[in-house]
Amino acid sequence: MLAYLVKRVFQAIAVMLVISLVGFAIQDNLGDPLRELVGQSVSEEVRQELRDELGLNDSFLKQYTRFLGNALQGDLGTSYFFKEPALDVILKKLPATLELVLGATLIIVGLSVPLGVYTAIKPNTILSRLIMGISIVGISIPVFLTAILMIFVFSVEFGWLPSYGRGDVVTVFGHWDTNFATLDGWAHILLPSLALASIMLPLFVRLIRAEMMEVLQSEYVKYAKAKGIRPFRIYFVHALKNTLLPVITVGGVQIGTMVAYTILTETVFQWPGMGFMFLEAVNRVDTPLIVAYLIVVGFIFVLTNTVVDLIYGLVNPTVNLARMGA
Amino acid sequence: MNKLIRIAAAGVMTAALSTVAQAEVTVKVAYDADPVSLDPHEQLSGGTLQLSHMVFDPLVRWTQDLQFEARLAQSWEQIDATTTRFHLRDGVKFHSGNELTAADVEWTFDRLKESPDFKGIFSLFTDVKVIDEDTFDLITSEPYPLVLHTATYIFPMDSKFYTGTTDDGKDKAELVKHGDSFASRNVSGTGPFTVSEREQGVKVVFDRFGGYWDTATKGNVDKIVLTPIKEDPTRVAALLSGDVDFIAPVPPTDLKRVEENDGTNLITMPGTRIITFQMNQNRVEAFKDARVRQAIDYAVNNAGIVDRIMRGFGTVGAQASPAGYLGHDPALAPRFDVEKAKTLMAEAGYADGFEVTMMAPNNRYVNDDKIAQAVASMLSKINIKVDLQTMPKAQYWPKFDERAADMMMIGWHSDTEDSANFHQFLSACPDEATGNGQYNSGNYCNAEADALMNASNSETDAGKRGAMLQKLEGILYEEAAFIPLHWQNLAWGARKGVHAEAIVNALNFPYFGDLVVDK
């Protein structure tokens, strides 16, 4: 177990080194940060002075080693736009994004299990067909379109829910701004969470349904049925448990992907999280922030995958983490 | 006892009435971006100037019909060819409580001269000489016709507030383009609003300044909450659903929606930013021939672009200067005649056409990529085959600096609201020493045109100056130095009851201090 964790930490470091190198290598192609820092009529001479000041005229190797040296001391550079350490900016935006992902996860978990199980047990009812039909639509429509559609239906036409932003947030535990403490906060997070969940939810419904149907065909379920065990117990205790293994695997990876999907959702809803911040940073050529974001998100991916592997070991006793570490 | 109850009841009623009378007027504003910094000298951009007009006041400002209006300067007179004397308004206080004096203006001027972004505008200004508390002279190195134009950029800062050192030993006056500074986070101006809360990229909250000098204004807004909403559909949805009261810009696709919606008003105005294409004579031999350039101008259907692509949201142009500018010549009409274009191409010996590359941004100007596509297809009619590439502005500007394509798009707004500025940056002979032609990717060069520009820059007689600048526009038109397309219109959306039509202007800095909202 410990050996496995140590191995994972080294993997994580390697992954983040690669990400930082890639991030650094592409930054020259992102554009000229000076363009966003100064007005249009500023002369080339003044631009060059500022470029020198920022160290942008140094060689790639020099810039990268300087970056690594600072990174080792926890300094990922200073954002040109926010004028604060890039890591601070990201950490400040992190709660908004994580709450959004949490909201979407709650929706997905809360809905996908009952819907998936139902459509597996009763595949031929009208309701099941309806659910499957809607899920196809959900998968096919891009997130930003779903989001804009929802804004126009629920905010503009009906006026039920706010159209943008986080609304009233309450600060808890010192620095964490939460949406879940006020009614206004709940109203603001509902649409973005739904939009974010709109891609993953159908995926999970279909996944659970497919796995469940397979399990329902297996010998032990038939045996349980023959034995006269109550259907509820068969479905939710015996069958569902065995369905969940692949779901957890996929789910873990998808939570990471969901952090990436927040870029679209947050942009449409003007949600002040780090996905929106990233897109803005790309538009403004805020290179320190871009590189820092890539590293942080890379870290989140590594982290969720590690946690998923650990859970996997708990759910499935045949997986031996100690051996994997060796 | 009875009496007591009556007194108490009366008290409650008075309190209730007075709260009704004092009900706070809050206006929620959504822009596509928020100001990058609270320091008015850090970046010369629309966002910064917008903020300056809310938190500071200029010496003079532009009215809706592009005239000057006295603000902190109550009057001014020309003393000699290079000196203008300004008299400051009495009893103007900064947010900090300090009194505005001529020394603050001098301090602000010196800081402007240090700002990489603003010093270009002030290059001909040598000094501010303080005469007494309320009087100062603005001195130029040579006779300069744009003294008042430039004075719109002087927003006096509270010199006492910005003097000294912060707790961590930094100079409070420090002007930093990147990184943290006192002035980028703290502010004291004379303007109608103070900044009470600010989270960059999320919101800025402005509160009415109780000691504001302009008591004659009818503006009645107590609080403004400015939220950046980057996405066009979301910004429009926020207005339509009543989440915000005022938005800018309104995208062309939603103009009708905002106008026809019951609860909202659409306000539009012709803008001053000209969208053009430049033809690089150093890269393409054919572009050296004025007939070829004219042919391109004849082949491009400006009116069609405004009508079909901009959905009427632009003013068809044939020159750089918009109406209202000194150099605008109403006689210059847009040219569109494909047959004539073909004849000109044949005369120049290019009847069979040629191939060119074209580049345009896709997120800088309104519908920029679609405009470029339309121009490319129009040019195919006169056998010019265009290889078009569009890209985000972040990648486009480095390409523009490299002059990486034969035809490149550029939009320009004159910082001085003056015609000469267009020529100086877009079509003057490129010269690194003077900085002329910095954005002249066409490498068009005409000594006579440059001489006219230089002469106009020291001609203080408006009549003579106008004639020179109009002649200059005429030359550029005749020679088809570049392809002017249109001036982008400006559009704002406001909730009914928010009387924004009175505070907007062609410069796109609505004067929120004067905004009247129905209670």
Boltz contact constraints between the chains, C-beta under 6 A:
constraints:
  - contact:
      token1: [A, 31]
      token2: [B, 394]
      max_distance: 6.0
  - contact:
      token1: [A, 31]
      token2: [B, 395]
      max_distance: 6.0
  - contact:
      token1: [A, 32]
      token2: [B, 398]
      max_distance: 6.0
  - contact:
      token1: [A, 35]
      token2: [B, 397]
      max_distance: 6.0
  - contact:
      token1: [A, 37]
      token2: [B, 177]
      max_distance: 6.0
  - contact:
      token1: [A, 38]
      token2: [B, 117]
      max_distance: 6.0
  - contact:
      token1: [A, 39]
      token2: [B, 44]
      max_distance: 6.0
  - contact:
      token1: [A, 39]
      token2: [B, 45]
      max_distance: 6.0
  - contact:
      token1: [A, 39]
      token2: [B, 117]
      max_distance: 6.0
  - contact:
      token1: [A, 41]
      token2: [B, 120]
      max_distance: 6.0
  - contact:
      token1: [A, 41]
      token2: [B, 415]
      max_distance: 6.0
  - contact:
      token1: [A, 42]
      token2: [B, 116]
      max_distance: 6.0
  - contact:
      token1: [A, 42]
      token2: [B, 117]
      max_distance: 6.0
  - contact:
      token1: [A, 43]
      token2: [B, 435]
      max_distance: 6.0
  - contact:
      token1: [A, 46]
      token2: [B, 116]
      max_distance: 6.0
  - contact:
      token1: [A, 80]
      token2: [B, 178]
      max_distance: 6.0
  - contact:
      token1: [A, 82]
      token2: [B, 200]
      max_distance: 6.0
  - contact:
      token1: [A, 83]
      token2: [B, 179]
      max_distance: 6.0
  - contact:
      token1: [A, 83]
      token2: [B, 180]
      max_distance: 6.0
  - contact:
      token1: [A, 148]
      token2: [B, 233]
      max_distance: 6.0
  - contact:
      token1: [A, 151]
      token2: [B, 237]
      max_distance: 6.0
  - contact:
      token1: [A, 155]
      token2: [B, 237]
      max_distance: 6.0
  - contact:
      token1: [A, 155]
      token2: [B, 241]
      max_distance: 6.0
  - contact:
      token1: [A, 156]
      token2: [B, 237]
      max_distance: 6.0
  - contact:
      token1: [A, 156]
      token2: [B, 240]
      max_distance: 6.0
  - contact:
      token1: [A, 156]
      token2: [B, 241]
      max_distance: 6.0
  - contact:
      token1: [A, 159]
      token2: [B, 241]
      max_distance: 6.0
  - contact:
      token1: [A, 162]
      token2: [B, 243]
      max_distance: 6.0
  - contact:
      token1: [A, 163]
      token2: [B, 237]
      max_distance: 6.0
  - contact:
      token1: [A, 163]
      token2: [B, 238]
      max_distance: 6.0
  - contact:
      token1: [A, 163]
      token2: [B, 241]
      max_distance: 6.0
  - contact:
      token1: [A, 163]
      token2: [B, 243]
      max_distance: 6.0
  - contact:
      token1: [A, 164]
      token2: [B, 229]
      max_distance: 6.0
  - contact:
      token1: [A, 164]
      token2: [B, 234]
      max_distance: 6.0
  - contact:
      token1: [A, 164]
      token2: [B, 238]
      max_distance: 6.0
  - contact:
      token1: [A, 267]
      token2: [B, 231]
      max_distance: 6.0
  - contact:
      token1: [A, 268]
      token2: [B, 231]
      max_distance: 6.0
  - contact:
      token1: [A, 268]
      token2: [B, 234]
      max_distance: 6.0
  - contact:
      token1: [A, 270]
      token2: [B, 229]
      max_distance: 6.0
  - contact:
      token1: [A, 270]
      token2: [B, 234]
      max_distance: 6.0
  - contact:
      token1: [A, 272]
      token2: [B, 202]
      max_distance: 6.0
  - contact:
      token1: [A, 285]
      token2: [B, 394]
      max_distance: 6.0
